[in-house]
Amino acid sequence: MTGPISQALADFRANSQAEGWLGLPFFQDGSADAVAAKVDAVVASGAQVLPPPDAVFASMTLTPLDQVKVVVLGQDPYPTPGDAHGLAFSYRGSRRLPASLRTILAEMAEDLGVPMPKSGDLSKWARQGVLLLNTSLTVEAGQSGAHMKFGWSALVDQAIAAISAQQPAVVFLLWGGPARKRATLVDRKKHLVIEAGHPSPLNRLNDFRGTRPFSRANAWLAEKRLEPVDWRLEP
């Protein structure tokens, strides 16, 4: 009997939006199946895995490889049920916005001179070519980082390398230490890398606010004659 994450992987492979991503070694050499099996074993043990299975590959489904023009890397999904839906930093919960997302959206509002959005759902960004990819695609309820060593990170590294090689001009927004380490995977002759500290309030250096990544990304995309991103989440 197939577990829910293995079934989600099979559904992803059958999705036409996934075609570009399926060429990555992760999906070819058994790595994806091995990671899915590990997560399914956790599910079988009775733990609650987040996000829901049909959202695990949402970032790559909403943003096909050949449509990527901005990359944002997160760590792992929110560990509170109902919050995460497969996109890094994106939030669909009913409480106030998570602190890091609140910092990101406050910077966006200040950078672009637009109102601070009430919604934390970043699906609009994903549909415009902003790949919102977490370093781990799954987590356990109440246990942040629980699946960080399950093997998902190979997918992230391969995805960044593939984007760098195959896409003509992409902005990589690398926030925080783990994301910034992946700058070495990017061809800076073709792409723009904007590094900053993590937007988390736990970042004592506080070196995210004021970096204006949204206007800088759009200015560079416009220089490359690519459509800028409409970062506003509400009309």
C-alpha positions as a Markdown table, in Angstrom:
| # | Residue | x | y | z |
|---|---|---|---|---|
| 1 | Met | 0.0 | 0.0 | 0.0 |
| 2 | Thr | 1.4 | 3.4 | -1.0 |
| 3 | Gly | 1.9 | 6.0 | 1.7 |
| 4 | Pro | 0.5 | 9.5 | 1.3 |
| 5 | Ile | 3.8 | 11.2 | 0.5 |
| 6 | Ser | 4.8 | 8.5 | -2.1 |
| 7 | Gln | 1.3 | 9.0 | -3.6 |
| 8 | Ala | 1.9 | 12.8 | -3.6 |
| 9 | Leu | 5.2 | 12.1 | -5.4 |
| 10 | Ala | 3.5 | 10.0 | -8.0 |
| 11 | Asp | 0.9 | 12.7 | -8.6 |
| 12 | Phe | 3.6 | 15.3 | -9.0 |
| 13 | Arg | 5.4 | 13.1 | -11.6 |
| 14 | Ala | 2.1 | 12.9 | -13.5 |
| 15 | Asn | 1.6 | 16.7 | -13.5 |
| 16 | Ser | 2.5 | 18.4 | -16.7 |
| 17 | Gln | 3.7 | 21.5 | -14.7 |
| 18 | Ala | 6.4 | 19.3 | -13.1 |
| 19 | Glu | 8.0 | 18.2 | -16.4 |
| 20 | Gly | 11.1 | 20.5 | -16.1 |
| 21 | Trp | 11.8 | 19.5 | -12.5 |
| 22 | Leu | 11.5 | 15.8 | -13.2 |
| 23 | Gly | 14.9 | 15.9 | -15.1 |
| 24 | Leu | 16.7 | 16.5 | -11.8 |
| 25 | Pro | 18.8 | 13.5 | -10.6 |
| 26 | Phe | 16.7 | 13.6 | -7.4 |
| 27 | Phe | 13.7 | 12.4 | -9.3 |
| 28 | Gln | 15.7 | 10.0 | -11.5 |
| 29 | Asp | 18.0 | 8.1 | -9.2 |
| 30 | Gly | 15.7 | 6.9 | -6.5 |
| 31 | Ser | 16.4 | 9.8 | -4.0 |
| 32 | Ala | 12.8 | 11.1 | -4.2 |
| 33 | Asp | 11.3 | 7.7 | -3.6 |
| 34 | Ala | 13.7 | 7.1 | -0.7 |
| 35 | Val | 12.8 | 10.4 | 1.0 |
| 36 | Ala | 9.1 | 9.9 | 0.4 |
| 37 | Ala | 9.4 | 6.4 | 2.0 |
| 38 | Lys | 11.1 | 7.9 | 5.1 |
| 39 | Val | 8.3 | 10.5 | 5.5 |
| 40 | Asp | 5.7 | 7.8 | 5.0 |
| 41 | Ala | 7.2 | 5.8 | 7.8 |
| 42 | Val | 6.8 | 8.8 | 10.1 |
| 43 | Val | 3.2 | 9.1 | 9.0 |
| 44 | Ala | 2.7 | 5.3 | 9.7 |
| 45 | Ser | 4.1 | 5.8 | 13.2 |
| 46 | Gly | 1.2 | 8.1 | 14.0 |
| 47 | Ala | 3.0 | 11.5 | 13.7 |
| 48 | Gln | 1.3 | 14.3 | 11.8 |
| 49 | Val | 3.3 | 15.5 | 8.8 |
| 50 | Leu | 2.9 | 18.9 | 7.3 |
| 51 | Pro | 1.9 | 20.4 | 4.9 |
| 52 | Pro | -0.9 | 18.2 | 3.7 |
| 53 | Pro | 0.4 | 15.6 | 1.1 |
| 54 | Asp | -1.2 | 17.4 | -1.9 |
| 55 | Ala | 0.8 | 20.5 | -1.0 |
| 56 | Val | 4.3 | 19.0 | -0.4 |
| 57 | Phe | 5.4 | 19.7 | -4.0 |
| 58 | Ala | 3.3 | 22.9 | -4.4 |
| 59 | Ser | 6.3 | 25.2 | -4.9 |
| 60 | Met | 7.4 | 23.3 | -8.0 |
| 61 | Thr | 3.9 | 22.8 | -9.3 |
| 62 | Leu | 3.0 | 26.5 | -9.1 |
| 63 | Thr | 6.4 | 27.6 | -10.5 |
| 64 | Pro | 7.6 | 25.3 | -13.3 |
| 65 | Leu | 11.3 | 25.3 | -14.0 |
| 66 | Asp | 11.1 | 27.2 | -17.3 |
| 67 | Gln | 9.1 | 30.0 | -15.6 |
| 68 | Val | 11.4 | 30.7 | -12.7 |
| 69 | Lys | 12.6 | 34.3 | -12.6 |
| 70 | Val | 13.1 | 34.8 | -8.8 |
| 71 | Val | 14.1 | 32.2 | -6.2 |
| 72 | Val | 13.4 | 32.6 | -2.4 |
| 73 | Leu | 14.7 | 29.9 | -0.1 |
| 74 | Gly | 13.1 | 29.0 | 3.2 |
| 75 | Gln | 14.0 | 26.4 | 5.8 |
| 76 | Asp | 11.1 | 24.1 | 6.5 |
| 77 | Pro | 7.3 | 24.3 | 6.6 |
| 78 | Tyr | 5.5 | 25.9 | 9.6 |
| 79 | Pro | 5.0 | 23.2 | 12.2 |
| 80 | Thr | 1.5 | 24.3 | 13.2 |
| 81 | Pro | -1.3 | 22.5 | 11.4 |
| 82 | Gly | -3.2 | 24.7 | 9.0 |
| 83 | Asp | -0.3 | 27.2 | 8.5 |
| 84 | Ala | 1.9 | 25.7 | 5.8 |
| 85 | His | 0.8 | 24.9 | 2.3 |
| 86 | Gly | 4.0 | 24.1 | 0.5 |
| 87 | Leu | 5.5 | 27.5 | -0.3 |
| 88 | Ala | 8.4 | 28.9 | 1.7 |
| 89 | Phe | 7.4 | 31.6 | 4.1 |
| 90 | Ser | 3.8 | 31.5 | 2.8 |
| 91 | Tyr | 1.1 | 31.3 | 5.5 |
| 92 | Arg | -2.6 | 30.4 | 5.5 |
| 93 | Gly | -3.2 | 30.2 | 9.2 |
| 94 | Ser | -5.9 | 32.1 | 11.1 |
| 95 | Arg | -3.6 | 33.8 | 13.7 |
| 96 | Arg | -1.4 | 36.8 | 13.2 |
| 97 | Leu | 1.3 | 36.5 | 10.6 |
| 98 | Pro | 4.5 | 34.6 | 11.6 |
| 99 | Ala | 7.3 | 36.9 | 12.6 |
| 100 | Ser | 9.7 | 36.3 | 9.7 |
| 101 | Leu | 6.9 | 36.7 | 7.1 |
| 102 | Arg | 5.7 | 39.9 | 8.9 |
| 103 | Thr | 9.3 | 41.2 | 8.5 |
| 104 | Ile | 9.4 | 40.3 | 4.8 |
| 105 | Leu | 6.0 | 41.9 | 4.1 |
| 106 | Ala | 6.9 | 45.0 | 6.1 |
| 107 | Glu | 10.1 | 45.4 | 4.0 |
| 108 | Met | 8.1 | 44.8 | 0.8 |
| 109 | Ala | 5.6 | 47.5 | 1.8 |
| 110 | Glu | 8.3 | 50.0 | 2.7 |
| 111 | Asp | 10.4 | 49.2 | -0.3 |
| 112 | Leu | 7.6 | 49.6 | -2.8 |
| 113 | Gly | 5.5 | 52.2 | -1.0 |
| 114 | Val | 2.4 | 49.9 | -0.8 |
| 115 | Pro | 0.2 | 49.0 | 2.1 |
| 116 | Met | 1.2 | 46.2 | 4.4 |
| 117 | Pro | -0.9 | 43.2 | 3.3 |
| 118 | Lys | -3.2 | 41.4 | 5.8 |
| 119 | Ser | -2.8 | 38.1 | 3.9 |
| 120 | Gly | 0.3 | 35.9 | 4.2 |
| 121 | Asp | -0.6 | 33.7 | 1.2 |
| 122 | Leu | 2.2 | 34.1 | -1.3 |
| 123 | Ser | 0.6 | 32.0 | -4.1 |
| 124 | Lys | 0.4 | 35.1 | -6.2 |
| 125 | Trp | 4.1 | 35.4 | -6.2 |
| 126 | Ala | 4.6 | 31.8 | -7.1 |
| 127 | Arg | 2.3 | 32.1 | -10.1 |
| 128 | Gln | 4.5 | 34.9 | -11.4 |
| 129 | Gly | 7.7 | 32.9 | -11.4 |
| 130 | Val | 8.8 | 33.3 | -7.8 |
| 131 | Leu | 10.0 | 29.9 | -6.7 |
| 132 | Leu | 9.3 | 29.7 | -2.9 |
| 133 | Leu | 11.3 | 26.6 | -2.1 |
| 134 | Asn | 12.0 | 25.2 | 1.4 |
| 135 | Thr | 15.2 | 23.3 | 2.2 |
| 136 | Ser | 13.0 | 20.6 | 3.6 |
| 137 | Leu | 9.6 | 20.0 | 2.1 |
| 138 | Thr | 8.1 | 18.3 | 5.1 |
| 139 | Val | 8.0 | 18.7 | 8.9 |
| 140 | Glu | 6.2 | 17.2 | 11.9 |
| 141 | Ala | 3.6 | 19.0 | 13.8 |
| 142 | Gly | 5.2 | 20.9 | 16.7 |
| 143 | Gln | 8.7 | 19.8 | 15.7 |
| 144 | Ser | 10.4 | 22.4 | 13.6 |
| 145 | Gly | 13.4 | 21.0 | 11.6 |
| 146 | Ala | 12.3 | 17.4 | 12.2 |
| 147 | His | 12.9 | 16.4 | 8.5 |
| 148 | Met | 15.9 | 18.5 | 7.7 |
| 149 | Lys | 18.2 | 15.5 | 7.4 |
| 150 | Phe | 15.8 | 13.3 | 5.4 |
| 151 | Gly | 17.5 | 14.1 | 2.1 |
| 152 | Trp | 15.3 | 17.0 | 0.8 |
| 153 | Ser | 18.4 | 19.3 | 0.7 |
| 154 | Ala | 19.7 | 17.4 | -2.4 |
| 155 | Leu | 16.6 | 18.5 | -4.3 |
| 156 | Val | 17.2 | 22.1 | -3.3 |
| 157 | Asp | 20.8 | 22.1 | -4.4 |
| 158 | Gln | 20.0 | 20.4 | -7.7 |
| 159 | Ala | 17.1 | 22.8 | -8.4 |
| 160 | Ile | 19.3 | 25.8 | -7.9 |
| 161 | Ala | 22.0 | 24.4 | -10.1 |
| 162 | Ala | 19.4 | 23.6 | -12.8 |
| 163 | Ile | 17.9 | 27.0 | -12.7 |
| 164 | Ser | 21.3 | 28.6 | -12.9 |
| 165 | Ala | 22.2 | 26.5 | -15.9 |
| 166 | Gln | 19.0 | 26.5 | -17.8 |
| 167 | Gln | 17.3 | 29.9 | -17.2 |
| 168 | Pro | 18.7 | 33.1 | -18.9 |
| 169 | Ala | 18.2 | 35.6 | -16.0 |
| 170 | Val | 17.0 | 34.9 | -12.5 |
| 171 | Val | 17.2 | 36.9 | -9.2 |
| 172 | Phe | 18.2 | 34.7 | -6.2 |
| 173 | Leu | 17.1 | 36.2 | -2.9 |
| 174 | Leu | 19.2 | 34.4 | -0.3 |
| 175 | Trp | 18.3 | 35.3 | 3.2 |
| 176 | Gly | 20.1 | 33.8 | 6.2 |
| 177 | Gly | 23.2 | 31.6 | 6.5 |
| 178 | Pro | 21.9 | 28.3 | 5.0 |
| 179 | Ala | 20.5 | 30.1 | 2.0 |
| 180 | Arg | 23.6 | 32.2 | 1.4 |
| 181 | Lys | 25.8 | 29.1 | 1.4 |
| 182 | Arg | 24.0 | 28.1 | -1.9 |
| 183 | Ala | 25.2 | 31.3 | -3.7 |
| 184 | Thr | 28.2 | 29.1 | -4.9 |
| 185 | Leu | 25.7 | 27.2 | -7.1 |
| 186 | Val | 24.7 | 30.3 | -9.0 |
| 187 | Asp | 26.4 | 31.6 | -12.2 |
| 188 | Arg | 26.7 | 35.3 | -11.3 |
| 189 | Lys | 27.6 | 36.2 | -14.9 |
| 190 | Lys | 24.0 | 35.4 | -15.8 |
| 191 | His | 22.0 | 36.0 | -12.6 |
| 192 | Leu | 21.6 | 38.5 | -9.8 |
| 193 | Val | 22.3 | 37.3 | -6.3 |
| 194 | Ile | 20.9 | 39.5 | -3.5 |
| 195 | Glu | 22.1 | 38.3 | -0.1 |
| 196 | Ala | 20.9 | 39.5 | 3.3 |
| 197 | Gly | 20.4 | 38.3 | 6.9 |
| 198 | His | 17.4 | 36.2 | 7.8 |
| 199 | Pro | 14.2 | 38.1 | 8.4 |
| 200 | Ser | 13.6 | 36.2 | 11.7 |
| 201 | Pro | 13.4 | 38.5 | 14.8 |
| 202 | Leu | 16.0 | 36.0 | 16.3 |
| 203 | Asn | 18.6 | 37.4 | 13.9 |
| 204 | Arg | 20.5 | 39.7 | 16.2 |
| 205 | Leu | 22.4 | 41.4 | 13.4 |
| 206 | Asn | 19.0 | 42.7 | 12.1 |
| 207 | Asp | 20.6 | 42.9 | 8.6 |
| 208 | Phe | 17.5 | 42.2 | 6.5 |
| 209 | Arg | 15.4 | 45.4 | 6.9 |
| 210 | Gly | 16.4 | 48.1 | 4.5 |
| 211 | Thr | 18.0 | 45.9 | 1.9 |
| 212 | Arg | 15.2 | 46.7 | -0.6 |
| 213 | Pro | 15.3 | 43.3 | -2.3 |
| 214 | Phe | 11.9 | 43.7 | -4.1 |
| 215 | Ser | 12.6 | 46.9 | -5.9 |
| 216 | Arg | 16.2 | 45.8 | -6.7 |
| 217 | Ala | 14.9 | 42.5 | -8.2 |
| 218 | Asn | 12.3 | 44.3 | -10.3 |
| 219 | Ala | 14.8 | 46.9 | -11.6 |
| 220 | Trp | 17.2 | 44.1 | -12.7 |
| 221 | Leu | 14.4 | 42.1 | -14.3 |
| 222 | Ala | 13.3 | 45.2 | -16.2 |
| 223 | Glu | 16.9 | 45.7 | -17.4 |
| 224 | Lys | 16.8 | 42.1 | -18.8 |
| 225 | Arg | 13.5 | 42.9 | -20.5 |
| 226 | Leu | 11.6 | 40.5 | -18.3 |
| 227 | Glu | 8.2 | 41.3 | -16.6 |
| 228 | Pro | 8.7 | 42.6 | -13.1 |
| 229 | Val | 6.9 | 40.8 | -10.2 |
| 230 | Asp | 3.8 | 42.4 | -8.8 |
| 231 | Trp | 4.7 | 41.9 | -5.2 |
| 232 | Arg | 1.4 | 43.3 | -3.8 |
| 233 | Leu | -0.7 | 40.6 | -2.3 |
| 234 | Glu | -3.9 | 42.7 | -2.3 |
| 235 | Pro | -5.4 | 45.1 | -4.9 |
